[in-house]
Amino acid sequence: MKYCQLEENNYDSLLFDNDNKLIQSRITDFLIHIQAAGLSSATVRQHVTALRFFYEMNDITTLNWRKIGKTLSEYKKVANDRPYTRQEITKMLERTDQRGRIIILLMCSSGMRQGAIHLLKIGHLEKMQQEVYKITVYKNHKEEYITFCSPECVKAIDDYLAYRERYGEKLKSFSPLIREQFDKTDAEAAANPKSVGVKTIESILYRAINDSGIREKKNLVRGEPKQLHEVMQSHGLRKFFNTSVIEAGMSALYAEMLMGHKDGLALRDYVKPTASRMLDEYMKVVDSITIDEKNRLRREVEILKIDKSKMEQVLERINLLENKILNQQ
């Protein structure tokens, strides 16, 4: 940042002895420079957010950020990304391990962000009657909200937890849902799980995508612009959830709330559906976010069995009423 004359690790040089006019001038020069260098609109705005936060934390609150914002070019999308297809997600699931299956199925059946998964504890999941998990995302944080995952995802989670128990781990409510890999021959390591980090989640997902052949790794060449993929690495799974449930008939409000979008959460000040109501809405579209065709067919069979059972109960009641009427004659 030569425009700010920033010495290495010397953040005081950003303050310019509290000379607001000089600070504002240097920020404007810097923003013009990075835009001319070809940074995307989104990246430039991230720089603005970081700079504004820095100065506000240093009690410099009189900068005219509205005027600074006038130097920003019009926002432009650098790519029109699409969601993953069901076939692409199937390929990813075929080329990953147990942990990878849970990550992928969580994101495409619950709409969770990749960055929220490493925070999940076993106690944040509650098994519901419909064989889905109610998930409390960002538990005890201001962004806390609830969502659900499909029976398909439930099975992947239950199989993984059973695997951990077989090797001696005592599952507790505060145990991480997804743990670091462990030496199965080391009883102490198996019994003491360590939470995965954000980078581990990202790496597992990255390998699943590339190993499945969904997209080719594009090596960066010095001096050439970064080549973007038509599907964003993790967001493509959330986008699959959003697109699928809305096309299946879910209200956009419920979709927003289940994904933890701020707009959807703000609407809860006026619309406050119960968890039971949200689950009912989720179950209406759960087949649209179930990846394996066998699992969807299995659910259809179960639904037909339930419908048949209900019909048999109705017929039985009709027969009882008919017999009662005949006996009264």
BALOBA-1460 file (C-alpha; in Angstrom, 3 decimals):
// residues 329
<rec num="1" residu="m" x="0.000" y="0.000" z="0.000"/>
<rec num="2" residu="k" x="2.438" y="2.659" z="-1.143"/>
<rec num="3" residu="y" x="-0.403" y="5.179" z="-1.269"/>
<rec num="4" residu="c" x="-0.692" y="4.913" z="2.502"/>
<rec num="5" residu="q" x="3.078" y="4.743" z="3.051"/>
<rec num="6" residu="l" x="2.409" y="1.783" z="5.346"/>
<rec num="7" residu="e" x="5.523" y="0.405" z="6.956"/>
<rec num="8" residu="e" x="5.519" y="-3.310" z="7.710"/>
<rec num="9" residu="n" x="3.571" y="-4.042" z="10.920"/>
<rec num="10" residu="n" x="3.288" y="-0.290" z="11.621"/>
<rec num="11" residu="y" x="-0.447" y="0.337" z="11.777"/>
<rec num="12" residu="d" x="0.069" y="3.763" z="13.339"/>
<rec num="13" residu="s" x="1.173" y="5.001" z="9.925"/>
<rec num="14" residu="l" x="-2.442" y="4.587" z="8.777"/>
<rec num="15" residu="l" x="-3.587" y="7.235" z="11.245"/>
<rec num="16" residu="f" x="-1.498" y="10.178" z="9.936"/>
<rec num="17" residu="d" x="-1.549" y="12.008" z="13.278"/>
<rec num="18" residu="n" x="-5.369" y="12.200" z="13.158"/>
<rec num="19" residu="d" x="-5.275" y="14.404" z="10.041"/>
<rec num="20" residu="n" x="-8.739" y="13.474" z="8.727"/>
<rec num="21" residu="k" x="-8.387" y="15.261" z="5.410"/>
<rec num="22" residu="l" x="-5.101" y="13.520" z="4.695"/>
<rec num="23" residu="i" x="-6.516" y="10.145" z="5.762"/>
<rec num="24" residu="q" x="-9.546" y="10.585" z="3.512"/>
<rec num="25" residu="s" x="-7.362" y="11.634" z="0.585"/>
<rec num="26" residu="r" x="-5.085" y="8.620" z="0.982"/>
<rec num="27" residu="i" x="-8.067" y="6.215" z="1.238"/>
<rec num="28" residu="t" x="-9.522" y="7.677" z="-1.962"/>
<rec num="29" residu="d" x="-6.170" y="7.339" z="-3.768"/>
<rec num="30" residu="f" x="-5.847" y="3.748" z="-2.578"/>
<rec num="31" residu="l" x="-9.355" y="2.791" z="-3.770"/>
<rec num="32" residu="i" x="-8.777" y="4.372" z="-7.172"/>
<rec num="33" residu="h" x="-5.507" y="2.462" z="-7.433"/>
<rec num="34" residu="i" x="-6.899" y="-0.995" z="-6.631"/>
<rec num="35" residu="q" x="-9.853" y="-0.499" z="-8.982"/>
<rec num="36" residu="a" x="-7.462" y="0.439" z="-11.775"/>
<rec num="37" residu="a" x="-5.468" y="-2.701" z="-10.951"/>
<rec num="38" residu="g" x="-8.517" y="-4.791" z="-11.832"/>
<rec num="39" residu="l" x="-9.854" y="-5.913" z="-8.443"/>
<rec num="40" residu="s" x="-13.503" y="-6.947" z="-8.514"/>
<rec num="41" residu="s" x="-16.234" y="-4.695" z="-7.142"/>
<rec num="42" residu="a" x="-16.877" y="-7.115" z="-4.274"/>
<rec num="43" residu="t" x="-13.187" y="-7.206" z="-3.281"/>
<rec num="44" residu="v" x="-12.918" y="-3.401" z="-3.367"/>
<rec num="45" residu="r" x="-15.948" y="-3.121" z="-1.092"/>
<rec num="46" residu="q" x="-14.375" y="-5.594" z="1.315"/>
<rec num="47" residu="h" x="-11.365" y="-3.275" z="1.526"/>
<rec num="48" residu="v" x="-13.679" y="-0.349" z="2.284"/>
<rec num="49" residu="t" x="-15.388" y="-2.315" z="5.068"/>
<rec num="50" residu="a" x="-12.031" y="-3.279" z="6.599"/>
<rec num="51" residu="l" x="-10.707" y="0.291" z="6.443"/>
<rec num="52" residu="r" x="-13.865" y="1.727" z="7.954"/>
<rec num="53" residu="f" x="-13.760" y="-0.777" z="10.798"/>
<rec num="54" residu="f" x="-10.073" y="0.005" z="11.456"/>
<rec num="55" residu="y" x="-10.631" y="3.750" z="11.737"/>
<rec num="56" residu="e" x="-13.775" y="3.433" z="13.832"/>
<rec num="57" residu="m" x="-11.952" y="1.132" z="16.259"/>
<rec num="58" residu="n" x="-9.299" y="3.847" z="16.548"/>
<rec num="59" residu="d" x="-11.977" y="6.460" z="17.395"/>
<rec num="60" residu="i" x="-11.698" y="8.249" z="14.058"/>
<rec num="61" residu="t" x="-15.404" y="8.571" z="13.274"/>
<rec num="62" residu="t" x="-15.567" y="11.846" z="11.346"/>
<rec num="63" residu="l" x="-14.441" y="10.540" z="7.951"/>
<rec num="64" residu="n" x="-16.948" y="11.170" z="5.166"/>
<rec num="65" residu="w" x="-17.488" y="7.580" z="4.002"/>
<rec num="66" residu="r" x="-20.343" y="8.645" z="1.742"/>
<rec num="67" residu="k" x="-17.974" y="10.913" z="-0.152"/>
<rec num="68" residu="i" x="-15.309" y="8.176" z="-0.194"/>
<rec num="69" residu="g" x="-17.926" y="5.802" z="-1.630"/>
<rec num="70" residu="k" x="-18.349" y="8.104" z="-4.635"/>
<rec num="71" residu="t" x="-14.970" y="6.885" z="-5.905"/>
<rec num="72" residu="l" x="-16.265" y="3.297" z="-6.209"/>
<rec num="73" residu="s" x="-17.291" y="2.058" z="-9.605"/>
<rec num="74" residu="e" x="-20.731" y="0.577" z="-10.170"/>
<rec num="75" residu="y" x="-21.100" y="-2.919" z="-8.712"/>
<rec num="76" residu="k" x="-20.707" y="-5.626" z="-11.332"/>
<rec num="77" residu="k" x="-21.065" y="-9.365" z="-11.006"/>
<rec num="78" residu="v" x="-17.921" y="-11.055" z="-12.305"/>
<rec num="79" residu="a" x="-19.708" y="-14.341" z="-12.943"/>
<rec num="80" residu="n" x="-23.197" y="-15.782" z="-13.217"/>
<rec num="81" residu="d" x="-22.825" y="-18.806" z="-10.986"/>
<rec num="82" residu="r" x="-25.257" y="-21.717" z="-10.930"/>
<rec num="83" residu="p" x="-26.057" y="-24.402" z="-8.361"/>
<rec num="84" residu="y" x="-24.602" y="-27.902" z="-8.564"/>
<rec num="85" residu="t" x="-26.847" y="-30.423" z="-10.274"/>
<rec num="86" residu="r" x="-28.069" y="-33.545" z="-8.480"/>
<rec num="87" residu="q" x="-25.823" y="-35.624" z="-10.773"/>
<rec num="88" residu="e" x="-22.770" y="-33.556" z="-9.815"/>
<rec num="89" residu="i" x="-23.510" y="-33.894" z="-6.113"/>
<rec num="90" residu="t" x="-23.909" y="-37.657" z="-6.587"/>
<rec num="91" residu="k" x="-20.409" y="-37.813" z="-8.096"/>
<rec num="92" residu="m" x="-19.013" y="-35.828" z="-5.183"/>
<rec num="93" residu="l" x="-20.592" y="-38.229" z="-2.682"/>
<rec num="94" residu="e" x="-19.075" y="-41.192" z="-4.518"/>
<rec num="95" residu="r" x="-15.546" y="-39.794" z="-4.202"/>
<rec num="96" residu="t" x="-15.446" y="-38.712" z="-0.575"/>
<rec num="97" residu="d" x="-15.313" y="-40.265" z="2.892"/>
<rec num="98" residu="q" x="-17.826" y="-40.268" z="5.767"/>
<rec num="99" residu="r" x="-16.964" y="-36.760" z="6.856"/>
<rec num="100" residu="g" x="-17.209" y="-35.476" z="3.309"/>
<rec num="101" residu="r" x="-20.651" y="-37.049" z="2.880"/>
<rec num="102" residu="i" x="-21.927" y="-35.265" z="5.983"/>
<rec num="103" residu="i" x="-20.516" y="-31.904" z="4.880"/>
<rec num="104" residu="i" x="-22.010" y="-32.181" z="1.391"/>
<rec num="105" residu="l" x="-25.392" y="-33.487" z="2.540"/>
<rec num="106" residu="l" x="-25.625" y="-30.902" z="5.325"/>
<rec num="107" residu="m" x="-25.077" y="-28.056" z="2.899"/>
<rec num="108" residu="c" x="-27.429" y="-29.269" z="0.164"/>
<rec num="109" residu="s" x="-30.225" y="-30.477" z="2.480"/>
<rec num="110" residu="s" x="-30.110" y="-27.788" z="5.172"/>
<rec num="111" residu="g" x="-28.658" y="-24.801" z="3.325"/>
<rec num="112" residu="m" x="-25.946" y="-24.347" z="5.969"/>
<rec num="113" residu="r" x="-22.872" y="-22.279" z="5.276"/>
<rec num="114" residu="q" x="-19.556" y="-24.073" z="5.026"/>
<rec num="115" residu="g" x="-18.188" y="-21.820" z="7.779"/>
<rec num="116" residu="a" x="-20.860" y="-22.924" z="10.271"/>
<rec num="117" residu="i" x="-20.195" y="-26.666" z="10.096"/>
<rec num="118" residu="h" x="-17.035" y="-26.771" z="12.227"/>
<rec num="119" residu="l" x="-18.972" y="-25.122" z="15.090"/>
<rec num="120" residu="l" x="-21.589" y="-27.872" z="15.291"/>
<rec num="121" residu="k" x="-21.715" y="-30.029" z="18.415"/>
<rec num="122" residu="i" x="-23.692" y="-33.251" z="18.730"/>
<rec num="123" residu="g" x="-25.987" y="-31.491" z="21.204"/>
<rec num="124" residu="h" x="-26.953" y="-28.963" z="18.529"/>
<rec num="125" residu="l" x="-28.875" y="-31.710" z="16.709"/>
<rec num="126" residu="e" x="-32.265" y="-33.019" z="17.797"/>
<rec num="127" residu="k" x="-33.893" y="-36.069" z="16.179"/>
<rec num="128" residu="m" x="-37.467" y="-35.379" z="15.094"/>
<rec num="129" residu="q" x="-40.303" y="-37.869" z="14.517"/>
<rec num="130" residu="q" x="-39.990" y="-37.565" z="10.737"/>
<rec num="131" residu="e" x="-36.418" y="-38.947" z="10.936"/>
<rec num="132" residu="v" x="-34.808" y="-35.586" z="10.320"/>
<rec num="133" residu="y" x="-32.511" y="-33.589" z="12.560"/>
<rec num="134" residu="k" x="-33.454" y="-30.129" z="13.768"/>
<rec num="135" residu="i" x="-30.158" y="-28.242" z="13.782"/>
<rec num="136" residu="t" x="-29.383" y="-25.163" z="15.845"/>
<rec num="137" residu="v" x="-26.810" y="-23.259" z="13.818"/>
<rec num="138" residu="y" x="-24.447" y="-20.773" z="15.522"/>
<rec num="139" residu="k" x="-25.690" y="-21.927" z="18.927"/>
<rec num="140" residu="n" x="-25.500" y="-19.152" z="21.554"/>
<rec num="141" residu="h" x="-24.378" y="-16.587" z="18.972"/>
<rec num="142" residu="k" x="-26.424" y="-13.596" z="17.857"/>
<rec num="143" residu="e" x="-26.763" y="-15.217" z="14.403"/>
<rec num="144" residu="e" x="-28.388" y="-18.350" z="15.918"/>
<rec num="145" residu="y" x="-31.174" y="-19.928" z="13.866"/>
<rec num="146" residu="i" x="-32.658" y="-23.385" z="13.210"/>
<rec num="147" residu="t" x="-32.769" y="-25.508" z="10.105"/>
<rec num="148" residu="f" x="-33.249" y="-29.202" z="9.268"/>
<rec num="149" residu="c" x="-31.414" y="-31.926" z="7.378"/>
<rec num="150" residu="s" x="-32.902" y="-34.743" z="5.328"/>
<rec num="151" residu="p" x="-33.305" y="-38.406" z="6.385"/>
<rec num="152" residu="e" x="-30.525" y="-39.134" z="3.888"/>
<rec num="153" residu="c" x="-28.202" y="-36.800" z="5.792"/>
<rec num="154" residu="v" x="-29.407" y="-38.206" z="9.124"/>
<rec num="155" residu="k" x="-28.278" y="-41.678" z="8.080"/>
<rec num="156" residu="a" x="-24.834" y="-40.386" z="7.087"/>
<rec num="157" residu="i" x="-24.474" y="-38.647" z="10.470"/>
<rec num="158" residu="d" x="-25.724" y="-41.648" z="12.472"/>
<rec num="159" residu="d" x="-23.379" y="-44.038" z="10.616"/>
<rec num="160" residu="y" x="-20.425" y="-41.721" z="11.304"/>
<rec num="161" residu="l" x="-21.247" y="-41.388" z="15.014"/>
<rec num="162" residu="a" x="-21.687" y="-45.164" z="15.320"/>
<rec num="163" residu="y" x="-18.243" y="-45.608" z="13.711"/>
<rec num="164" residu="r" x="-16.701" y="-43.305" z="16.310"/>
<rec num="165" residu="e" x="-18.395" y="-45.184" z="19.150"/>
<rec num="166" residu="r" x="-17.044" y="-48.500" z="17.864"/>
<rec num="167" residu="y" x="-13.525" y="-47.202" z="18.394"/>
<rec num="168" residu="g" x="-14.144" y="-46.122" z="21.977"/>
<rec num="169" residu="e" x="-15.385" y="-42.557" z="21.840"/>
<rec num="170" residu="k" x="-18.030" y="-41.668" z="24.414"/>
<rec num="171" residu="l" x="-20.312" y="-39.309" z="22.538"/>
<rec num="172" residu="k" x="-21.385" y="-36.290" z="24.568"/>
<rec num="173" residu="s" x="-23.570" y="-33.302" z="23.796"/>
<rec num="174" residu="f" x="-20.505" y="-31.056" z="23.595"/>
<rec num="175" residu="s" x="-18.565" y="-33.445" z="21.337"/>
<rec num="176" residu="p" x="-17.877" y="-32.057" z="17.849"/>
<rec num="177" residu="l" x="-20.212" y="-33.337" z="15.157"/>
<rec num="178" residu="i" x="-17.246" y="-33.691" z="12.813"/>
<rec num="179" residu="r" x="-13.906" y="-34.441" z="14.424"/>
<rec num="180" residu="e" x="-10.318" y="-34.530" z="13.240"/>
<rec num="181" residu="q" x="-9.120" y="-37.882" z="11.894"/>
<rec num="182" residu="f" x="-7.685" y="-40.151" z="14.558"/>
<rec num="183" residu="d" x="-5.486" y="-43.226" z="14.855"/>
<rec num="184" residu="k" x="-7.908" y="-46.108" z="15.313"/>
<rec num="185" residu="t" x="-5.222" y="-48.121" z="17.102"/>
<rec num="186" residu="d" x="-4.706" y="-45.347" z="19.678"/>
<rec num="187" residu="a" x="-7.452" y="-45.694" z="22.312"/>
<rec num="188" residu="e" x="-6.623" y="-42.364" z="23.935"/>
<rec num="189" residu="a" x="-6.756" y="-40.457" z="20.641"/>
<rec num="190" residu="a" x="-10.025" y="-42.155" z="19.684"/>
<rec num="191" residu="a" x="-11.622" y="-41.262" z="23.016"/>
<rec num="192" residu="n" x="-10.639" y="-37.573" z="22.889"/>
<rec num="193" residu="p" x="-12.061" y="-35.924" z="19.786"/>
<rec num="194" residu="k" x="-10.688" y="-32.667" z="18.424"/>
<rec num="195" residu="s" x="-12.891" y="-30.337" z="16.404"/>
<rec num="196" residu="v" x="-12.061" y="-29.754" z="12.769"/>
<rec num="197" residu="g" x="-11.186" y="-26.253" z="11.630"/>
<rec num="198" residu="v" x="-12.619" y="-24.189" z="8.812"/>
<rec num="199" residu="k" x="-9.655" y="-25.047" z="6.576"/>
<rec num="200" residu="t" x="-10.222" y="-28.782" z="7.067"/>
<rec num="201" residu="i" x="-13.875" y="-28.475" z="6.031"/>
<rec num="202" residu="e" x="-12.828" y="-26.453" z="3.004"/>
<rec num="203" residu="s" x="-10.114" y="-28.957" z="2.077"/>
<rec num="204" residu="i" x="-12.472" y="-31.957" z="2.305"/>
<rec num="205" residu="l" x="-14.982" y="-30.226" z="0.061"/>
<rec num="206" residu="y" x="-12.269" y="-29.122" z="-2.370"/>
<rec num="207" residu="r" x="-10.988" y="-32.688" z="-2.769"/>
<rec num="208" residu="a" x="-14.473" y="-34.108" z="-3.261"/>
<rec num="209" residu="i" x="-15.202" y="-31.616" z="-6.042"/>
<rec num="210" residu="n" x="-11.922" y="-32.080" z="-7.887"/>
<rec num="211" residu="d" x="-11.559" y="-35.851" z="-7.369"/>
<rec num="212" residu="s" x="-15.050" y="-36.368" z="-8.790"/>
<rec num="213" residu="g" x="-14.040" y="-34.642" z="-12.038"/>
<rec num="214" residu="i" x="-16.847" y="-32.098" z="-11.787"/>
<rec num="215" residu="r" x="-14.461" y="-29.316" z="-12.613"/>
<rec num="216" residu="e" x="-10.861" y="-29.059" z="-13.716"/>
<rec num="217" residu="k" x="-8.331" y="-27.388" z="-11.472"/>
<rec num="218" residu="k" x="-7.217" y="-24.160" z="-13.118"/>
<rec num="219" residu="n" x="-3.645" y="-23.302" z="-12.210"/>
<rec num="220" residu="l" x="-2.899" y="-19.619" z="-11.891"/>
<rec num="221" residu="v" x="-0.419" y="-18.182" z="-14.367"/>
<rec num="222" residu="r" x="1.514" y="-15.142" z="-13.255"/>
<rec num="223" residu="g" x="0.184" y="-12.021" z="-14.926"/>
<rec num="224" residu="e" x="-3.062" y="-13.627" z="-16.108"/>
<rec num="225" residu="p" x="-6.449" y="-12.959" z="-14.462"/>
<rec num="226" residu="k" x="-7.935" y="-15.607" z="-12.194"/>
<rec num="227" residu="q" x="-10.286" y="-17.949" z="-14.063"/>
<rec num="228" residu="l" x="-13.631" y="-18.356" z="-12.359"/>
<rec num="229" residu="h" x="-15.686" y="-21.545" z="-12.283"/>
<rec num="230" residu="e" x="-19.358" y="-21.532" z="-13.203"/>
<rec num="231" residu="v" x="-20.208" y="-23.136" z="-9.845"/>
<rec num="232" residu="m" x="-18.864" y="-21.650" z="-6.621"/>
<rec num="233" residu="q" x="-17.069" y="-24.263" z="-4.518"/>
<rec num="234" residu="s" x="-19.270" y="-24.286" z="-1.432"/>
<rec num="235" residu="h" x="-21.995" y="-21.780" z="-2.259"/>
<rec num="236" residu="g" x="-23.074" y="-24.013" z="-5.161"/>
<rec num="237" residu="l" x="-24.434" y="-26.481" z="-2.577"/>
<rec num="238" residu="r" x="-26.369" y="-23.796" z="-0.690"/>
<rec num="239" residu="k" x="-27.661" y="-22.542" z="-3.991"/>
<rec num="240" residu="f" x="-28.825" y="-26.097" z="-4.808"/>
<rec num="241" residu="f" x="-30.840" y="-26.081" z="-1.578"/>
<rec num="242" residu="n" x="-32.341" y="-22.653" z="-2.209"/>
<rec num="243" residu="t" x="-33.230" y="-23.356" z="-5.843"/>
<rec num="244" residu="s" x="-34.605" y="-26.836" z="-5.164"/>
<rec num="245" residu="v" x="-36.902" y="-25.995" z="-2.245"/>
<rec num="246" residu="i" x="-38.361" y="-22.900" z="-3.905"/>
<rec num="247" residu="e" x="-38.988" y="-24.762" z="-7.181"/>
<rec num="248" residu="a" x="-40.673" y="-27.478" z="-5.096"/>
<rec num="249" residu="g" x="-43.094" y="-24.894" z="-3.701"/>
<rec num="250" residu="m" x="-41.552" y="-23.624" z="-0.456"/>
<rec num="251" residu="s" x="-42.230" y="-19.997" z="0.412"/>
<rec num="252" residu="a" x="-39.194" y="-17.771" z="-0.112"/>
<rec num="253" residu="l" x="-39.604" y="-16.598" z="3.497"/>
<rec num="254" residu="y" x="-39.105" y="-20.109" z="4.890"/>
<rec num="255" residu="a" x="-36.205" y="-20.740" z="2.506"/>
<rec num="256" residu="e" x="-34.507" y="-17.550" z="3.702"/>
<rec num="257" residu="m" x="-35.028" y="-18.437" z="7.356"/>
<rec num="258" residu="l" x="-33.748" y="-22.005" z="6.940"/>
<rec num="259" residu="m" x="-30.604" y="-20.659" z="5.271"/>
<rec num="260" residu="g" x="-29.993" y="-18.103" z="8.007"/>
<rec num="261" residu="h" x="-30.182" y="-15.133" z="5.655"/>
<rec num="262" residu="k" x="-30.340" y="-11.820" z="7.472"/>
<rec num="263" residu="d" x="-33.393" y="-10.648" z="5.531"/>
<rec num="264" residu="g" x="-35.265" y="-13.790" z="6.487"/>
<rec num="265" residu="l" x="-34.233" y="-13.415" z="10.114"/>
<rec num="266" residu="a" x="-35.309" y="-9.773" z="10.197"/>
<rec num="267" residu="l" x="-38.758" y="-10.785" z="8.998"/>
<rec num="268" residu="r" x="-39.158" y="-12.880" z="12.152"/>
<rec num="269" residu="d" x="-39.982" y="-9.623" z="13.931"/>
<rec num="270" residu="y" x="-43.291" y="-9.781" z="12.044"/>
<rec num="271" residu="v" x="-43.624" y="-13.469" z="11.107"/>
<rec num="272" residu="k" x="-42.694" y="-15.964" z="13.827"/>
<rec num="273" residu="p" x="-43.454" y="-19.496" z="12.655"/>
<rec num="274" residu="t" x="-42.922" y="-22.256" z="15.196"/>
<rec num="275" residu="a" x="-40.265" y="-24.907" z="14.689"/>
<rec num="276" residu="s" x="-43.102" y="-27.378" z="14.095"/>
<rec num="277" residu="r" x="-44.527" y="-25.231" z="11.292"/>
<rec num="278" residu="m" x="-41.101" y="-24.817" z="9.720"/>
<rec num="279" residu="l" x="-40.586" y="-28.580" z="9.878"/>
<rec num="280" residu="d" x="-43.941" y="-29.162" z="8.155"/>
<rec num="281" residu="e" x="-42.891" y="-26.815" z="5.353"/>
<rec num="282" residu="y" x="-39.513" y="-28.534" z="5.125"/>
<rec num="283" residu="m" x="-41.014" y="-32.032" z="4.881"/>
<rec num="284" residu="k" x="-43.195" y="-30.958" z="1.958"/>
<rec num="285" residu="v" x="-40.096" y="-30.397" z="-0.164"/>
<rec num="286" residu="v" x="-37.550" y="-32.765" z="1.392"/>
<rec num="287" residu="d" x="-37.611" y="-35.077" z="-1.648"/>
<rec num="288" residu="s" x="-36.353" y="-32.223" z="-3.821"/>
<rec num="289" residu="i" x="-33.135" y="-32.039" z="-1.756"/>
<rec num="290" residu="t" x="-32.639" y="-35.796" z="-1.397"/>
<rec num="291" residu="i" x="-29.764" y="-36.811" z="-3.665"/>
<rec num="292" residu="d" x="-29.843" y="-40.607" z="-3.897"/>
<rec num="293" residu="e" x="-32.713" y="-41.864" z="-6.056"/>
<rec num="294" residu="k" x="-33.019" y="-44.942" z="-3.831"/>
<rec num="295" residu="n" x="-33.626" y="-42.747" z="-0.793"/>
<rec num="296" residu="r" x="-36.331" y="-40.792" z="-2.606"/>
<rec num="297" residu="l" x="-38.047" y="-44.019" z="-3.710"/>
<rec num="298" residu="r" x="-37.779" y="-45.406" z="-0.175"/>
<rec num="299" residu="r" x="-39.512" y="-42.305" z="1.165"/>
<rec num="300" residu="e" x="-42.278" y="-42.633" z="-1.425"/>
<rec num="301" residu="v" x="-42.868" y="-46.237" z="-0.329"/>
<rec num="302" residu="e" x="-42.999" y="-45.161" z="3.331"/>
<rec num="303" residu="i" x="-45.484" y="-42.392" z="2.508"/>
<rec num="304" residu="l" x="-47.656" y="-44.843" z="0.565"/>
<rec num="305" residu="k" x="-47.587" y="-47.249" z="3.513"/>
<rec num="306" residu="i" x="-48.697" y="-44.455" z="5.832"/>
<rec num="307" residu="d" x="-51.472" y="-43.465" z="3.422"/>
<rec num="308" residu="k" x="-52.561" y="-47.093" z="3.128"/>
<rec num="309" residu="s" x="-52.581" y="-47.461" z="6.907"/>
<rec num="310" residu="k" x="-54.708" y="-44.321" z="7.246"/>
<rec num="311" residu="m" x="-57.122" y="-45.593" z="4.593"/>
<rec num="312" residu="e" x="-57.433" y="-48.928" z="6.363"/>
<rec num="313" residu="q" x="-58.207" y="-47.112" z="9.611"/>
<rec num="314" residu="v" x="-60.887" y="-45.062" z="7.868"/>
<rec num="315" residu="l" x="-62.448" y="-48.194" z="6.324"/>
<rec num="316" residu="e" x="-62.381" y="-49.915" z="9.698"/>
<rec num="317" residu="r" x="-64.226" y="-46.983" z="11.304"/>
<rec num="318" residu="i" x="-66.785" y="-47.009" z="8.481"/>
<rec num="319" residu="n" x="-67.380" y="-50.730" z="9.009"/>
<rec num="320" residu="l" x="-67.816" y="-50.210" z="12.753"/>
<rec num="321" residu="l" x="-70.347" y="-47.442" z="12.147"/>
<rec num="322" residu="e" x="-72.243" y="-49.556" z="9.620"/>
<rec num="323" residu="n" x="-72.408" y="-52.488" z="12.051"/>
<rec num="324" residu="k" x="-73.555" y="-50.151" z="14.819"/>
<rec num="325" residu="i" x="-76.360" y="-48.802" z="12.606"/>
<rec num="326" residu="l" x="-77.450" y="-52.320" z="11.584"/>
<rec num="327" residu="n" x="-77.546" y="-53.463" z="15.214"/>
<rec num="328" residu="q" x="-79.804" y="-50.514" z="16.099"/>
<rec num="329" residu="q" x="-82.360" y="-51.406" z="13.423"/>
